[in-house]
Amino acid sequence: MANDHSKKFTSTIVAGTLASIAAASPCFFSRAESLRAAMAGGSDGGGWLDRLANAGFTVAGLPGADVARAACVAIPVFVGFLAIAIISQKLPLHFQKPIHWGLFIASMVVAALGFFESFQAARRDIRDIRLLAPVSLIEQVGEGRVFLNAPALSAARLLAPNLASRSPDAASIKALASSPVRWREEDRQDPFQSILLAVPLDESGPLVEMLKSTPDWHLTKIDNQGLLYQRGTHGNSSENIQTTFANTRESALHAAQTAMVMQFLGKNKDAREWMGKARETSPGDPLVLIQSATLAAALEQWPTTKKEAELALKKDPSSTQARYLLALALLETGNTSSAAAESANLSAQASRTPSVLWLQARISRQANDPTTEIAALEPLLALAQKQKEEPTLIHIHLAQAWAKRGFAAQALENYSAALKGHLTPAQRMELENARETISNRTPRP
């Protein structure tokens, strides 16, 4: 009898081991997530899981980050199976058999789900680091002080710590990138020699516009992962964008990423050509379709955005980015009810990121639904305050939404908060008039 119990216990442990390995297996087929976690682990805002991935990367590169992530999944699963197996040994015999069978069935379910997720992850995975980080741009940065935007700083902390040490700190970067005046002042006090801007480039727009008219700065390299400017260096940034990859999918992703960088620079003809190349090379890849939809949205080609987003969702129904683009296209083409339905799906599917919350607020505003608009704007305001971003526009929309609902106190509070922000004289007068109108209509106690 004791031998039989020992065999059952051993078989349960073996099943738990296999289940834990299967549960962790997707971590080895999601290289992009490993790199993201490792980069986040090098910043102040990274969680402990991200820091473990960062430590794994330090020891053994991206495979090390994969192993660190996998261990964080496998160990809890194995410990759970082990704990239940040990506890079951203390129970009466008639309880042990169903518990052991239950653990065996659970291990099979966990293994099946793990292998399924591995298969799905392998289909979506990007293995070549050149498609995940600005490695070629980092290699070409010269000596001296360098300005890195926030994505470039995250990559440099992981891939080139010496380069990161020559850049302003994370707290200063965002303000400098969005304010050419502040950036010039910083440059006068301690001159930069290179500027590396990695994707996403949206927040670097004001700085790039300034650099276009600054004669001593030159765009020396355009890459699928960003831009490199150097002081006093002349170069042909249109050369050497072509590169080789292991398969057609990676070549297509490189072309699609390059298209988005070209669009950011206002080179729309080049952007369309690169995206056309991507669509021809890998026409059914969901990531390429999402990039194609993103380009169409940037060019305000909303029917194309809708078509490409729908195709991407057919290939990958779990894609929150594709669903976001579809909801945006529906809103911009006047199909507010369908946009609201997609927005609800997006809210259930995705974390409430600033872009998702803004879209939900816009859709609710268009649908004249102030209650749902407020439900999107209030967490957006909390995020803005946490990240010390300008909340004036959010306060304005909140004030208007509360006024529509007839809540004068909340409307007046948000109008007063908005008036403390940066406004043009015309905007200030309009808000003061709106506040006065509500105040005059509010009964005095």
Buried (B, 14 or more C-beta within 10 A) or exposed (E): EEEEBEEBBEBBBEBBBBBBBBBBBBBBBBBBBBBBBBBBBBBEEBEEBBBBBBBBBBEEEBBBBBBBBBBBBBEEBBEBBBEBBEEBBEEEEEEBEEBBEEBBEBBBEBBEBBBEBBEBBBEBBBBBBBBBBBBBBBEBBEEEBBBBBBBBBBBBBBBBEEBBEBBBEBEBBBEBBBBBEEBEEBBEEEEBBBBBBBBEBEBBEBBBEBBEEEEEBBBBBBBBBBBBBBBEBEBEBEEEBEBEBEEEBBBBBBBBBBBBBBBBBEBBEBBBBBBEBBBEBBEEBBBBBBBBBBBBBBBEBBEBBBBBBBBBBEBBEEBBBBBBBBBBBBBBBEBBEBBBBBBBBBBEBBEBBBEBBBBBBBBBBBBEBBEBBBBBBBEBBEBBEEEEBEBBBBBBBBBBBBBBBEBBEBBBBBBEBBBEBEBEEEBBEEBEEBBEEBEEEEEEE
